[in-house]
Amino acid sequence: MTLTSAIDGYLTLKRSLGAGLQAQESILRAFGRAVGDIPLDTIAAETCATFCRGTGAPTRGWENKHQTLRGFFTYLVSRGYLGVCPRNNPCGFSTRSCPACDVRR
């Protein structure tokens, strides 16, 4: 599965559950543009970190990106599209591990 199709599937699911996703959709679409339409298993933690951090001092936007990617990758791992989560606390806001990384198969 490619990143773009995974983003589309995630957003479709969230909308079907009644979620308002304007901010999350723009973050995920920006992530897709930044990374490209690549296979999901080729996404590296460094790629996520680079996207979340951007440039300059830490902002609330970093945390928003981090939380959005966390939810997205949790969805991918729980559905079996990814074996492990590539996101390794990219923004540094939380010391908790990604719940998707704790899934035991």
PDB file as gemmi writes it, atoms N, CA and C in Angstrom:
CRYST1    1.000    1.000    1.000  90.00  90.00  90.00 P 1                      
ATOM      1  N   MET A   1       0.843  -1.172   0.000  1.00  0.00           N  
ATOM      2  CA  MET A   1       0.000   0.000   0.000  1.00  0.00           C  
ATOM      3  C   MET A   1       0.890   1.238   0.000  1.00  0.00           C  
ATOM      4  N   THR A   2       0.459   2.255  -0.718  1.00  0.00           N  
ATOM      5  CA  THR A   2       1.215   3.499  -0.778  1.00  0.00           C  
ATOM      6  C   THR A   2       0.681   4.504   0.245  1.00  0.00           C  
ATOM      7  N   LEU A   3       1.491   5.518   0.512  1.00  0.00           N  
ATOM      8  CA  LEU A   3       1.135   6.512   1.516  1.00  0.00           C  
ATOM      9  C   LEU A   3      -0.160   7.247   1.165  1.00  0.00           C  
ATOM     10  N   THR A   4      -0.301   7.646  -0.081  1.00  0.00           N  
ATOM     11  CA  THR A   4      -1.494   8.391  -0.485  1.00  0.00           C  
ATOM     12  C   THR A   4      -2.771   7.575  -0.302  1.00  0.00           C  
ATOM     13  N   SER A   5      -2.727   6.318  -0.699  1.00  0.00           N  
ATOM     14  CA  SER A   5      -3.926   5.478  -0.533  1.00  0.00           C  
ATOM     15  C   SER A   5      -4.206   5.212   0.942  1.00  0.00           C  
ATOM     16  N   ALA A   6      -3.174   5.105   1.769  1.00  0.00           N  
ATOM     17  CA  ALA A   6      -3.370   4.919   3.203  1.00  0.00           C  
ATOM     18  C   ALA A   6      -3.986   6.166   3.834  1.00  0.00           C  
ATOM     19  N   ILE A   7      -3.533   7.332   3.420  1.00  0.00           N  
ATOM     20  CA  ILE A   7      -4.099   8.587   3.933  1.00  0.00           C  
ATOM     21  C   ILE A   7      -5.572   8.686   3.539  1.00  0.00           C  
ATOM     22  N   ASP A   8      -5.876   8.370   2.288  1.00  0.00           N  
ATOM     23  CA  ASP A   8      -7.267   8.412   1.825  1.00  0.00           C  
ATOM     24  C   ASP A   8      -8.143   7.459   2.635  1.00  0.00           C  
ATOM     25  N   GLY A   9      -7.656   6.251   2.871  1.00  0.00           N  
ATOM     26  CA  GLY A   9      -8.425   5.270   3.644  1.00  0.00           C  
ATOM     27  C   GLY A   9      -8.651   5.713   5.081  1.00  0.00           C  
ATOM     28  N   TYR A  10      -7.620   6.277   5.694  1.00  0.00           N  
ATOM     29  CA  TYR A  10      -7.726   6.754   7.080  1.00  0.00           C  
ATOM     30  C   TYR A  10      -8.734   7.891   7.188  1.00  0.00           C  
ATOM     31  N   LEU A  11      -8.647   8.846   6.267  1.00  0.00           N  
ATOM     32  CA  LEU A  11      -9.573   9.980   6.305  1.00  0.00           C  
ATOM     33  C   LEU A  11     -11.012   9.546   6.020  1.00  0.00           C  
ATOM     34  N   THR A  12     -11.182   8.599   5.126  1.00  0.00           N  
ATOM     35  CA  THR A  12     -12.513   8.074   4.835  1.00  0.00           C  
ATOM     36  C   THR A  12     -13.111   7.411   6.071  1.00  0.00           C  
ATOM     37  N   LEU A  13     -12.308   6.618   6.770  1.00  0.00           N  
ATOM     38  CA  LEU A  13     -12.791   5.973   7.989  1.00  0.00           C  
ATOM     39  C   LEU A  13     -13.173   7.011   9.044  1.00  0.00           C  
ATOM     40  N   LYS A  14     -12.312   7.977   9.275  1.00  0.00           N  
ATOM     41  CA  LYS A  14     -12.585   8.991  10.291  1.00  0.00           C  
ATOM     42  C   LYS A  14     -13.849   9.784   9.961  1.00  0.00           C  
ATOM     43  N   ARG A  15     -14.036  10.122   8.678  1.00  0.00           N  
ATOM     44  CA  ARG A  15     -15.244  10.851   8.270  1.00  0.00           C  
ATOM     45  C   ARG A  15     -16.497  10.003   8.482  1.00  0.00           C  
ATOM     46  N   SER A  16     -16.385   8.698   8.194  1.00  0.00           N  
ATOM     47  CA  SER A  16     -17.546   7.824   8.371  1.00  0.00           C  
ATOM     48  C   SER A  16     -17.944   7.712   9.836  1.00  0.00           C  
ATOM     49  N   LEU A  17     -17.011   7.987  10.730  1.00  0.00           N  
ATOM     50  CA  LEU A  17     -17.295   7.967  12.157  1.00  0.00           C  
ATOM     51  C   LEU A  17     -17.748   9.323  12.672  1.00  0.00           C  
ATOM     52  N   GLY A  18     -17.837  10.294  11.764  1.00  0.00           N  
ATOM     53  CA  GLY A  18     -18.365  11.607  12.119  1.00  0.00           C  
ATOM     54  C   GLY A  18     -17.341  12.607  12.601  1.00  0.00           C  
ATOM     55  N   ALA A  19     -16.071  12.339  12.377  1.00  0.00           N  
ATOM     56  CA  ALA A  19     -15.029  13.253  12.848  1.00  0.00           C  
ATOM     57  C   ALA A  19     -14.871  14.434  11.900  1.00  0.00           C  
ATOM     58  N   GLY A  20     -14.631  15.604  12.463  1.00  0.00           N  
ATOM     59  CA  GLY A  20     -14.281  16.781  11.674  1.00  0.00           C  
ATOM     60  C   GLY A  20     -12.771  16.805  11.514  1.00  0.00           C  
ATOM     61  N   LEU A  21     -12.304  16.791  10.293  1.00  0.00           N  
ATOM     62  CA  LEU A  21     -10.879  16.531  10.059  1.00  0.00           C  
ATOM     63  C   LEU A  21     -10.134  17.599   9.282  1.00  0.00           C  
ATOM     64  N   GLN A  22     -10.563  18.813   9.276  1.00  0.00           N  
ATOM     65  CA  GLN A  22      -9.904  19.802   8.428  1.00  0.00           C  
ATOM     66  C   GLN A  22      -8.429  19.948   8.759  1.00  0.00           C  
ATOM     67  N   ALA A  23      -8.096  20.098  10.018  1.00  0.00           N  
ATOM     68  CA  ALA A  23      -6.693  20.278  10.409  1.00  0.00           C  
ATOM     69  C   ALA A  23      -5.900  19.000  10.180  1.00  0.00           C  
ATOM     70  N   GLN A  24      -6.458  17.855  10.587  1.00  0.00           N  
ATOM     71  CA  GLN A  24      -5.756  16.590  10.394  1.00  0.00           C  
ATOM     72  C   GLN A  24      -5.561  16.280   8.916  1.00  0.00           C  
ATOM     73  N   GLU A  25      -6.578  16.569   8.127  1.00  0.00           N  
ATOM     74  CA  GLU A  25      -6.452  16.304   6.696  1.00  0.00           C  
ATOM     75  C   GLU A  25      -5.340  17.143   6.081  1.00  0.00           C  
ATOM     76  N   SER A  26      -5.268  18.408   6.441  1.00  0.00           N  
ATOM     77  CA  SER A  26      -4.221  19.251   5.857  1.00  0.00           C  
ATOM     78  C   SER A  26      -2.829  18.793   6.311  1.00  0.00           C  
ATOM     79  N   ILE A  27      -2.694  18.338   7.557  1.00  0.00           N  
ATOM     80  CA  ILE A  27      -1.404  17.833   8.038  1.00  0.00           C  
ATOM     81  C   ILE A  27      -1.019  16.560   7.298  1.00  0.00           C  
ATOM     82  N   LEU A  28      -1.960  15.629   7.163  1.00  0.00           N  
ATOM     83  CA  LEU A  28      -1.652  14.370   6.481  1.00  0.00           C  
ATOM     84  C   LEU A  28      -1.373  14.580   4.995  1.00  0.00           C  
ATOM     85  N   ARG A  29      -2.116  15.474   4.357  1.00  0.00           N  
ATOM     86  CA  ARG A  29      -1.849  15.763   2.937  1.00  0.00           C  
ATOM     87  C   ARG A  29      -0.475  16.422   2.773  1.00  0.00           C  
ATOM     88  N   ALA A  30      -0.114  17.312   3.698  1.00  0.00           N  
ATOM     89  CA  ALA A  30       1.213  17.934   3.652  1.00  0.00           C  
ATOM     90  C   ALA A  30       2.304  16.889   3.864  1.00  0.00           C  
ATOM     91  N   PHE A  31       2.070  15.943   4.770  1.00  0.00           N  
ATOM     92  CA  PHE A  31       3.026  14.859   4.990  1.00  0.00           C  
ATOM     93  C   PHE A  31       3.181  14.034   3.716  1.00  0.00           C  
ATOM     94  N   GLY A  32       2.051  13.734   3.058  1.00  0.00           N  
ATOM     95  CA  GLY A  32       2.100  12.982   1.802  1.00  0.00           C  
ATOM     96  C   GLY A  32       2.872  13.719   0.717  1.00  0.00           C  
ATOM     97  N   ARG A  33       2.694  15.036   0.641  1.00  0.00           N  
ATOM     98  CA  ARG A  33       3.443  15.825  -0.354  1.00  0.00           C  
ATOM     99  C   ARG A  33       4.934  15.874  -0.007  1.00  0.00           C  
ATOM    100  N   ALA A  34       5.237  15.998   1.280  1.00  0.00           N  
ATOM    101  CA  ALA A  34       6.633  16.099   1.702  1.00  0.00           C  
ATOM    102  C   ALA A  34       7.393  14.789   1.480  1.00  0.00           C  
ATOM    103  N   VAL A  35       6.725  13.679   1.735  1.00  0.00           N  
ATOM    104  CA  VAL A  35       7.381  12.374   1.641  1.00  0.00           C  
ATOM    105  C   VAL A  35       7.264  11.799   0.232  1.00  0.00           C  
ATOM    106  N   GLY A  36       6.159  12.037  -0.417  1.00  0.00           N  
ATOM    107  CA  GLY A  36       5.908  11.462  -1.735  1.00  0.00           C  
ATOM    108  C   GLY A  36       5.020  10.236  -1.603  1.00  0.00           C  
ATOM    109  N   ASP A  37       4.573   9.731  -2.712  1.00  0.00           N  
ATOM    110  CA  ASP A  37       3.695   8.559  -2.708  1.00  0.00           C  
ATOM    111  C   ASP A  37       4.557   7.304  -2.727  1.00  0.00           C  
ATOM    112  N   ILE A  38       5.081   6.950  -1.567  1.00  0.00           N  
ATOM    113  CA  ILE A  38       5.999   5.826  -1.428  1.00  0.00           C  
ATOM    114  C   ILE A  38       5.307   4.679  -0.701  1.00  0.00           C  
ATOM    115  N   PRO A  39       5.851   3.459  -0.805  1.00  0.00           N  
ATOM    116  CA  PRO A  39       5.286   2.350  -0.030  1.00  0.00           C  
ATOM    117  C   PRO A  39       5.405   2.633   1.468  1.00  0.00           C  
ATOM    118  N   LEU A  40       4.416   2.186   2.237  1.00  0.00           N  
ATOM    119  CA  LEU A  40       4.380   2.474   3.670  1.00  0.00           C  
ATOM    120  C   LEU A  40       5.594   1.933   4.412  1.00  0.00           C  
ATOM    121  N   ASP A  41       6.093   0.781   4.005  1.00  0.00           N  
ATOM    122  CA  ASP A  41       7.202   0.176   4.749  1.00  0.00           C  
ATOM    123  C   ASP A  41       8.541   0.878   4.529  1.00  0.00           C  
ATOM    124  N   THR A  42       8.573   1.887   3.663  1.00  0.00           N  
ATOM    125  CA  THR A  42       9.821   2.624   3.445  1.00  0.00           C  
ATOM    126  C   THR A  42       9.871   3.949   4.203  1.00  0.00           C  
ATOM    127  N   ILE A  43       8.841   4.252   4.976  1.00  0.00           N  
ATOM    128  CA  ILE A  43       8.826   5.491   5.766  1.00  0.00           C  
ATOM    129  C   ILE A  43       9.710   5.301   6.990  1.00  0.00           C  
ATOM    130  N   ALA A  44      10.663   6.197   7.168  1.00  0.00           N  
ATOM    131  CA  ALA A  44      11.615   6.104   8.281  1.00  0.00           C  
ATOM    132  C   ALA A  44      11.246   7.086   9.388  1.00  0.00           C  
ATOM    133  N   ALA A  45      11.731   6.803  10.588  1.00  0.00           N  
ATOM    134  CA  ALA A  45      11.497   7.688  11.737  1.00  0.00           C  
ATOM    135  C   ALA A  45      12.067   9.074  11.476  1.00  0.00           C  
ATOM    136  N   GLU A  46      13.195   9.149  10.786  1.00  0.00           N  
ATOM    137  CA  GLU A  46      13.821  10.438  10.483  1.00  0.00           C  
ATOM    138  C   GLU A  46      12.934  11.286   9.580  1.00  0.00           C  
ATOM    139  N   THR A  47      12.222  10.628   8.679  1.00  0.00           N  
ATOM    140  CA  THR A  47      11.301  11.336   7.793  1.00  0.00           C  
ATOM    141  C   THR A  47      10.187  11.981   8.595  1.00  0.00           C  
ATOM    142  N   CYS A  48       9.637  11.238   9.539  1.00  0.00           N  
ATOM    143  CA  CYS A  48       8.578  11.774  10.400  1.00  0.00           C  
ATOM    144  C   CYS A  48       9.106  12.918  11.253  1.00  0.00           C  
ATOM    145  N   ALA A  49      10.310  12.737  11.787  1.00  0.00           N  
ATOM    146  CA  ALA A  49      10.898  13.773  12.640  1.00  0.00           C  
ATOM    147  C   ALA A  49      11.140  15.052  11.861  1.00  0.00           C  
ATOM    148  N   THR A  50      11.661  14.930  10.656  1.00  0.00           N  
ATOM    149  CA  THR A  50      11.912  16.100   9.821  1.00  0.00           C  
ATOM    150  C   THR A  50      10.619  16.829   9.503  1.00  0.00           C  
ATOM    151  N   PHE A  51       9.581  16.087   9.191  1.00  0.00           N  
ATOM    152  CA  PHE A  51       8.296  16.705   8.879  1.00  0.00           C  
ATOM    153  C   PHE A  51       7.721  17.422  10.098  1.00  0.00           C  
ATOM    154  N   CYS A  52       7.746  16.773  11.243  1.00  0.00           N  
ATOM    155  CA  CYS A  52       7.153  17.373  12.451  1.00  0.00           C  
ATOM    156  C   CYS A  52       7.905  18.613  12.908  1.00  0.00           C  
ATOM    157  N   ARG A  53       9.205  18.557  12.880  1.00  0.00           N  
ATOM    158  CA  ARG A  53       9.988  19.642  13.460  1.00  0.00           C  
ATOM    159  C   ARG A  53      10.016  20.899  12.616  1.00  0.00           C  
ATOM    160  N   GLY A  54      10.091  20.774  11.340  1.00  0.00           N  
ATOM    161  CA  GLY A  54      10.170  21.977  10.517  1.00  0.00           C  
ATOM    162  C   GLY A  54      11.405  22.783  10.869  1.00  0.00           C  
ATOM    163  N   THR A  55      11.261  24.099  10.930  1.00  0.00           N  
ATOM    164  CA  THR A  55      12.395  24.955  11.270  1.00  0.00           C  
ATOM    165  C   THR A  55      11.993  25.900  12.391  1.00  0.00           C  
ATOM    166  N   GLY A  56      12.971  26.420  13.083  1.00  0.00           N  
ATOM    167  CA  GLY A  56      12.695  27.400  14.127  1.00  0.00           C  
ATOM    168  C   GLY A  56      12.424  26.768  15.482  1.00  0.00           C  
ATOM    169  N   ALA A  57      11.916  27.589  16.367  1.00  0.00           N  
ATOM    170  CA  ALA A  57      11.644  27.165  17.734  1.00  0.00           C  
ATOM    171  C   ALA A  57      10.427  26.240  17.789  1.00  0.00           C  
ATOM    172  N   PRO A  58      10.336  25.398  18.843  1.00  0.00           N  
ATOM    173  CA  PRO A  58       9.174  24.509  18.978  1.00  0.00           C  
ATOM    174  C   PRO A  58       7.867  25.303  19.064  1.00  0.00           C  
ATOM    175  N   THR A  59       6.856  24.767  18.433  1.00  0.00           N  
ATOM    176  CA  THR A  59       5.549  25.418  18.429  1.00  0.00           C  
ATOM    177  C   THR A  59       4.462  24.382  18.708  1.00  0.00           C  
ATOM    178  N   ARG A  60       3.259  24.861  18.903  1.00  0.00           N  
ATOM    179  CA  ARG A  60       2.106  23.984  19.073  1.00  0.00           C  
ATOM    180  C   ARG A  60       1.857  23.173  17.789  1.00  0.00           C  
ATOM    181  N   GLY A  61       2.257  23.734  16.659  1.00  0.00           N  
ATOM    182  CA  GLY A  61       2.121  23.026  15.386  1.00  0.00           C  
ATOM    183  C   GLY A  61       2.908  21.727  15.364  1.00  0.00           C  
ATOM    184  N   TRP A  62       4.062  21.719  16.015  1.00  0.00           N  
ATOM    185  CA  TRP A  62       4.846  20.481  16.107  1.00  0.00           C  
ATOM    186  C   TRP A  62       4.031  19.405  16.799  1.00  0.00           C  
ATOM    187  N   GLU A  63       3.413  19.782  17.903  1.00  0.00           N  
ATOM    188  CA  GLU A  63       2.639  18.805  18.662  1.00  0.00           C  
ATOM    189  C   GLU A  63       1.413  18.353  17.869  1.00  0.00           C  
ATOM    190  N   ASN A  64       0.781  19.250  17.148  1.00  0.00           N  
ATOM    191  CA  ASN A  64      -0.369  18.870  16.316  1.00  0.00           C  
ATOM    192  C   ASN A  64       0.048  17.853  15.258  1.00  0.00           C  
ATOM    193  N   LYS A  65       1.174  18.097  14.614  1.00  0.00           N  
ATOM    194  CA  LYS A  65       1.674  17.154  13.607  1.00  0.00           C  
ATOM    195  C   LYS A  65       1.986  15.810  14.246  1.00  0.00           C  
ATOM    196  N   HIS A  66       2.635  15.857  15.401  1.00  0.00           N  
ATOM    197  CA  HIS A  66       2.991  14.642  16.124  1.00  0.00           C  
ATOM    198  C   HIS A  66       1.747  13.822  16.462  1.00  0.00           C  
ATOM    199  N   GLN A  67       0.732  14.446  17.007  1.00  0.00           N  
ATOM    200  CA  GLN A  67      -0.490  13.739  17.393  1.00  0.00           C  
ATOM    201  C   GLN A  67      -1.223  13.181  16.171  1.00  0.00           C  
ATOM    202  N   THR A  68      -1.228  13.934  15.087  1.00  0.00           N  
ATOM    203  CA  THR A  68      -1.889  13.465  13.867  1.00  0.00           C  
ATOM    204  C   THR A  68      -1.169  12.249  13.304  1.00  0.00           C  
ATOM    205  N   LEU A  69       0.163  12.300  13.230  1.00  0.00           N  
ATOM    206  CA  LEU A  69       0.916  11.147  12.726  1.00  0.00           C  
ATOM    207  C   LEU A  69       0.791   9.957  13.667  1.00  0.00           C  
ATOM    208  N   ARG A  70       0.733  10.215  14.960  1.00  0.00           N  
ATOM    209  CA  ARG A  70       0.572   9.137  15.931  1.00  0.00           C  
ATOM    210  C   ARG A  70      -0.734   8.385  15.666  1.00  0.00           C  
ATOM    211  N   GLY A  71      -1.829   9.103  15.493  1.00  0.00           N  
ATOM    212  CA  GLY A  71      -3.108   8.468  15.199  1.00  0.00           C  
ATOM    213  C   GLY A  71      -3.097   7.720  13.880  1.00  0.00           C  
ATOM    214  N   PHE A  72      -2.467   8.317  12.879  1.00  0.00           N  
ATOM    215  CA  PHE A  72      -2.394   7.706  11.557  1.00  0.00           C  
ATOM    216  C   PHE A  72      -1.605   6.397  11.597  1.00  0.00           C  
ATOM    217  N   PHE A  73      -0.438   6.417  12.230  1.00  0.00           N  
ATOM    218  CA  PHE A  73       0.380   5.206  12.279  1.00  0.00           C  
ATOM    219  C   PHE A  73      -0.225   4.148  13.201  1.00  0.00           C  
ATOM    220  N   THR A  74      -0.929   4.558  14.235  1.00  0.00           N  
ATOM    221  CA  THR A  74      -1.643   3.603  15.085  1.00  0.00           C  
ATOM    222  C   THR A  74      -2.693   2.866  14.259  1.00  0.00           C  
ATOM    223  N   TYR A  75      -3.410   3.619  13.428  1.00  0.00           N  
ATOM    224  CA  TYR A  75      -4.396   3.027  12.520  1.00  0.00           C  
ATOM    225  C   TYR A  75      -3.724   2.014  11.581  1.00  0.00           C  
ATOM    226  N   LEU A  76      -2.598   2.393  10.986  1.00  0.00           N  
ATOM    227  CA  LEU A  76      -1.930   1.515  10.023  1.00  0.00           C  
ATOM    228  C   LEU A  76      -1.440   0.220  10.668  1.00  0.00           C  
ATOM    229  N   VAL A  77      -0.875   0.305  11.856  1.00  0.00           N  
ATOM    230  CA  VAL A  77      -0.385  -0.894  12.534  1.00  0.00           C  
ATOM    231  C   VAL A  77      -1.550  -1.764  12.986  1.00  0.00           C  
ATOM    232  N   SER A  78      -2.601  -1.150  13.514  1.00  0.00           N  
ATOM    233  CA  SER A  78      -3.741  -1.937  13.995  1.00  0.00           C  
ATOM    234  C   SER A  78      -4.462  -2.653  12.866  1.00  0.00           C  
ATOM    235  N   ARG A  79      -4.415  -2.108  11.657  1.00  0.00           N  
ATOM    236  CA  ARG A  79      -5.053  -2.737  10.498  1.00  0.00           C  
ATOM    237  C   ARG A  79      -4.120  -3.703   9.770  1.00  0.00           C  
ATOM    238  N   GLY A  80      -2.872  -3.793  10.209  1.00  0.00           N  
ATOM    239  CA  GLY A  80      -1.929  -4.721   9.598  1.00  0.00           C  
ATOM    240  C   GLY A  80      -1.234  -4.195   8.350  1.00  0.00           C  
ATOM    241  N   TYR A  81      -1.375  -2.902   8.057  1.00  0.00           N  
ATOM    242  CA  TYR A  81      -0.702  -2.330   6.892  1.00  0.00           C  
ATOM    243  C   TYR A  81       0.785  -2.105   7.152  1.00  0.00           C  
ATOM    244  N   LEU A  82       1.155  -1.947   8.419  1.00  0.00           N  
ATOM    245  CA  LEU A  82       2.551  -1.798   8.838  1.00  0.00           C  
ATOM    246  C   LEU A  82       2.826  -2.783   9.958  1.00  0.00           C  
ATOM    247  N   GLY A  83       4.045  -3.330   9.979  1.00  0.00           N  
ATOM    248  CA  GLY A  83       4.414  -4.230  11.059  1.00  0.00           C  
ATOM    249  C   GLY A  83       4.786  -3.479  12.324  1.00  0.00           C  
ATOM    250  N   VAL A  84       5.503  -2.375  12.151  1.00  0.00           N  
ATOM    251  CA  VAL A  84       5.916  -1.539  13.282  1.00  0.00           C  
ATOM    252  C   VAL A  84       5.733  -0.080  12.907  1.00  0.00           C  
ATOM    253  N   CYS A  85       5.615   0.749  13.914  1.00  0.00           N  
ATOM    254  CA  CYS A  85       5.425   2.178  13.699  1.00  0.00           C  
ATOM    255  C   CYS A  85       6.773   2.844  13.412  1.00  0.00           C  
ATOM    256  N   PRO A  86       6.916   3.562  12.285  1.00  0.00           N  
ATOM    257  CA  PRO A  86       8.182   4.236  11.996  1.00  0.00           C  
ATOM    258  C   PRO A  86       8.377   5.503  12.810  1.00  0.00           C  
ATOM    259  N   ARG A  87       7.301   6.021  13.391  1.00  0.00           N  
ATOM    260  CA  ARG A  87       7.359   7.272  14.129  1.00  0.00           C  
ATOM    261  C   ARG A  87       7.972   7.000  15.491  1.00  0.00           C  
ATOM    262  N   ASN A  88       9.135   7.581  15.731  1.00  0.00           N  
ATOM    263  CA  ASN A  88       9.843   7.348  16.981  1.00  0.00           C  
ATOM    264  C   ASN A  88       9.879   8.647  17.769  1.00  0.00           C  
ATOM    265  N   ASN A  89       8.729   9.041  18.340  1.00  0.00           N  
ATOM    266  CA  ASN A  89       8.602  10.287  19.103  1.00  0.00           C  
ATOM    267  C   ASN A  89       9.239  11.451  18.354  1.00  0.00           C  
ATOM    268  N   PRO A  90       8.762  11.755  17.146  1.00  0.00           N  
ATOM    269  CA  PRO A  90       9.445  12.709  16.295  1.00  0.00           C  
ATOM    270  C   PRO A  90       9.502  14.134  16.816  1.00  0.00           C  
ATOM    271  N   CYS A  91       8.565  14.531  17.618  1.00  0.00           N  
ATOM    272  CA  CYS A  91       8.526  15.934  18.040  1.00  0.00           C  
ATOM    273  C   CYS A  91       9.088  16.150  19.432  1.00  0.00           C  
ATOM    274  N   GLY A  92       9.274  15.092  20.178  1.00  0.00           N  
ATOM    275  CA  GLY A  92       9.858  15.205  21.490  1.00  0.00           C  
ATOM    276  C   GLY A  92       8.943  15.765  22.555  1.00  0.00           C  
ATOM    277  N   PHE A  93       7.629  15.865  22.318  1.00  0.00           N  
ATOM    278  CA  PHE A  93       6.722  16.432  23.301  1.00  0.00           C  
ATOM    279  C   PHE A  93       6.302  15.423  24.354  1.00  0.00           C  
ATOM    280  N   SER A  94       6.267  14.166  24.013  1.00  0.00           N  
ATOM    281  CA  SER A  94       5.782  13.160  24.941  1.00  0.00           C  
ATOM    282  C   SER A  94       6.831  12.077  25.117  1.00  0.00           C  
ATOM    283  N   THR A  95       6.998  11.601  26.327  1.00  0.00           N  
ATOM    284  CA  THR A  95       7.943  10.525  26.561  1.00  0.00           C  
ATOM    285  C   THR A  95       7.278   9.164  26.444  1.00  0.00           C  
ATOM    286  N   ARG A  96       5.944   9.147  26.316  1.00  0.00           N  
ATOM    287  CA  ARG A  96       5.236   7.887  26.148  1.00  0.00           C  
ATOM    288  C   ARG A  96       5.507   7.314  24.767  1.00  0.00           C  
ATOM    289  N   SER A  97       5.582   5.993  24.688  1.00  0.00           N  
ATOM    290  CA  SER A  97       5.792   5.358  23.392  1.00  0.00           C  
ATOM    291  C   SER A  97       4.489   5.341  22.611  1.00  0.00           C  
ATOM    292  N   CYS A  98       4.618   5.122  21.349  1.00  0.00           N  
ATOM    293  CA  CYS A  98       3.455   5.028  20.471  1.00  0.00           C  
ATOM    294  C   CYS A  98       2.692   3.757  20.810  1.00  0.00           C  
ATOM    295  N   PRO A  99       1.383   3.836  21.055  1.00  0.00           N  
ATOM    296  CA  PRO A  99       0.630   2.626  21.374  1.00  0.00           C  
ATOM    297  C   PRO A  99       0.691   1.603  20.253  1.00  0.00           C  
ATOM    298  N   ALA A 100       0.861   2.063  19.026  1.00  0.00           N  
ATOM    299  CA  ALA A 100       0.942   1.125  17.903  1.00  0.00           C  
ATOM    300  C   ALA A 100       2.213   0.284  17.988  1.00  0.00           C  
ATOM    301  N   CYS A 101       3.276   0.857  18.565  1.00  0.00           N  
ATOM    302  CA  CYS A 101       4.527   0.121  18.704  1.00  0.00           C  
ATOM    303  C   CYS A 101       4.409  -0.961  19.765  1.00  0.00           C  
ATOM    304  N   ASP A 102       3.440  -0.844  20.656  1.00  0.00           N  
ATOM    305  CA  ASP A 102       3.277  -1.821  21.726  1.00  0.00           C  
ATOM    306  C   ASP A 102       2.404  -2.991  21.316  1.00  0.00           C  
ATOM    307  N   VAL A 103       1.849  -2.952  20.114  1.00  0.00           N  
ATOM    308  CA  VAL A 103       1.006  -4.045  19.653  1.00  0.00           C  
ATOM    309  C   VAL A 103       1.866  -5.274  19.446  1.00  0.00           C  
ATOM    310  N   ARG A 104       1.503  -6.337  20.097  1.00  0.00           N  
ATOM    311  CA  ARG A 104       2.241  -7.597  19.977  1.00  0.00           C  
ATOM    312  C   ARG A 104       1.526  -8.467  18.954  1.00  0.00           C  
ATOM    313  N   ARG A 105       2.250  -8.961  18.009  1.00  0.00           N  
ATOM    314  CA  ARG A 105       1.662  -9.834  16.989  1.00  0.00           C  
ATOM    315  C   ARG A 105       2.029 -11.261  17.275  1.00  0.00           C  
TER     316      ARG A 105                                                      
END                                                                             
